[in-house]
Amino acid sequence: MDIMQQLKFTRSALYMPASNARALEKARSLDADMLIIDLEDAVPHELKADARAAAVQYAADGVGGKIIAIRANGADSVYHADDIAALAQSHANFIVVPKVEGPDDIPDAGKPILAMIETPTGLYAAREIAAHPMVAGLIAGTNDIAAETGIRPGPLREGLELALQTIVLAASASGKPRFDGVCNRLDDMNGFDAECRQGATYGFTGKTLIHPNQVATANQVFGADVAAVAEAEELIAASRGGAQRFKGRMIESMHVDEAKLTIERSRHTTGAAPS
């Protein structure tokens, strides 16, 4: 499958610190659709250079069918230029760039970019960022958005709704995937499930994760379950074109297209990513 098509059906994107060799090895056996090897927040300053080399080698080794992305340090970091230069030559499928605030922040690395929207300025420019030809998708940086704005999110991220939906709309306008921000509540799996369902309702195509225990829930919520597929197949079979009644509701061609996408999503577990 083409890597851009594979990204379109990515349900779970797990951050893994590039400085933790044991965690990287464990990640090979996880069911996450994408691994984001992190050079930024998860890596202490004294390990930045070693982590960069480890991430490049990890991408070269490959991880079967998983997408490999590597998150560089931000443009305001002394490590940014070296990161981008190394990642541009790596076997990573994508480069994740944090705190993108406009199209000019997209590096000319010759490799597709996943742009993180993490600031008010980035939110205002999200549509232009998503439209950039090198941007493959957007990632919501919810922790930083809250910190930058003073928003104090409630249990269901009350207060962040506008920011989240802005990212979804911007990516959707360019036909690109969009990934919900991380959930920090590691011991609250019910809360995590609710947050995944909220993100899926808002229109995110997948979710970024910070712990392996979150993978199964994200895959289930952002995937197409058996009931949804059966309903989609029934709707397609019943369609005669134009508007009509189906199980007590009105459907038309757009609902048929949605049903076809549901079936397509159910058929696409991640295959081998190009290296």
C-alpha positions, -999 to 999 in steps of 0.1 A, spaced: 0 0 0 12 35 -8 26 52 23 1 81 20 -28 57 18 -14 38 48 -13 71 68 -49 78 58 -59 46 77 -36 50 107 -56 47 139 -28 47 166 4 67 166 26 58 196 54 82 208 85 63 218 117 80 232 146 76 209 169 74 239 152 43 254 166 12 235 144 -12 255 112 7 247 121 8 210 127 -29 209 94 -36 226 76 -14 201 84 -38 173 58 -62 187 31 -37 195 0 -32 173 4 5 169 -1 15 133 26 42 135 56 48 158 67 83 164 103 81 175 108 112 197 139 134 198 121 163 215 104 162 249 112 127 259 150 130 254 173 148 279 197 174 265 228 153 271 214 124 251 201 144 221 230 134 197 229 97 206 191 97 204 193 111 169 217 84 157 196 57 174 164 70 157 180 70 123 194 35 128 160 23 140 143 36 109 169 19 87 163 -14 105 125 -11 99 96 -24 120 76 -46 96 43 -30 86 44 0 109 49 35 97 80 51 112 79 89 119 106 107 138 98 139 158 126 165 155 133 192 180 116 225 173 128 253 152 138 273 183 161 245 195 199 243 189 193 207 178 167 214 151 190 220 121 211 188 128 178 168 133 163 179 100 195 173 81 198 137 96 161 129 92 160 140 56 185 113 48 169 87 70 146 58 61 118 73 82 85 76 64 77 110 79 93 138 99 72 152 127 78 189 132 66 205 165 51 239 171 45 247 134 30 283 133 29 289 95 39 274 61 74 290 65 81 266 94 79 236 71 114 224 64 126 216 29 137 181 38 125 162 8 104 140 30 67 144 40 60 163 72 35 157 100 29 192 113 21 197 150 -4 225 158 4 235 193 0 273 196 -26 300 191 -6 312 161 -5 277 147 -42 273 151 -49 305 132 -26 293 104 -37 257 104 -55 259 71 -24 273 53 -2 248 71 -23 218 60 -24 230 24 14 230 22 25 204 -4 50 188 19 25 184 48 10 149 49 -12 155 80 -17 175 112 -12 164 148 -30 182 176 -6 192 204 -33 196 231 -10 199 261 9 229 246 -23 245 233 -37 244 268 -5 258 283 -2 285 257 -38 297 261 -44 292 298 -73 268 290 -80 244 318 -96 214 301 -124 196 318 -128 158 320 -139 157 283 -115 185 273 -141 212 277 -125 244 265 -104 227 238 -133 220 215 -127 249 192 -90 242 189 -95 205 182 -122 212 156 -101 239 139 -74 213 133 -99 188 119 -114 214 96 -80 226 84 -67 191 76 -101 180 60 -100 211 37 -68 197 22 -80 161 23 -53 151 48 -54 129 79 -54 145 114 -44 130 147 -58 138 181 -35 148 209 -23 126 237 -41 116 268 -19 119 300 -42 99 323 -24 66 321 -45 48 348 -79 60 336 -87 37 307 -124 46 308 -115 82 305 -91 74 276 -118 54 258 -142 84 262 -115 108 249 -109 85 218 -146 85 211 -148 122 214 -119 126 190 -135 102 165 -167 121 168 -149 154 161 -135 139 129 -99 129 138 -87 99 118 -64 85 146 -49 94 180 -14 100 193 -5 79 223 21 79 251 17 43 265 15 9 249 -16 1 270 -35 28 249 -30 11 216 -58 -15 216 -85 11 225 -74 36 199 -73 9 172 -108 -2 182 -124 32 184 -108 47 152 -112 15 132 -144 1 117 -161 -25 138 -181 -55 126 -214 -39 132 -205 -7 113 -192 -27 83 -224 -48 82 -245 -17 83 -224 -1 55 -227 -32 33 -265 -32 39 -268 5 31 -248 1 -2 -269 -29 -12 -302 -10 -5 -292 22 -24 -310 29 -56 -294 63 -62 -308 96 -51 -325 102 -18 -344 74 -2 -355 59 31 -332 34 49 -340 20 83 -360 50 93 -336 77 81 -330 95 48 -299 86 28 -284 98 -4 -251 95 -24 -229 110 3 -240 83 28 -231 56 2 -197 72 -1 -193 71 37 -203 35 38 -177 26 11 -151 44 32 -161 24 63 -156 -9 44 -123 3 29 -111 12 64 -120 -22 77 -99 -39 50 -68 -18 56 -48 -29 86 -13 -16 81 8 -34 56 45 -31 49 57 5 49 83 15 25 117 19 40 
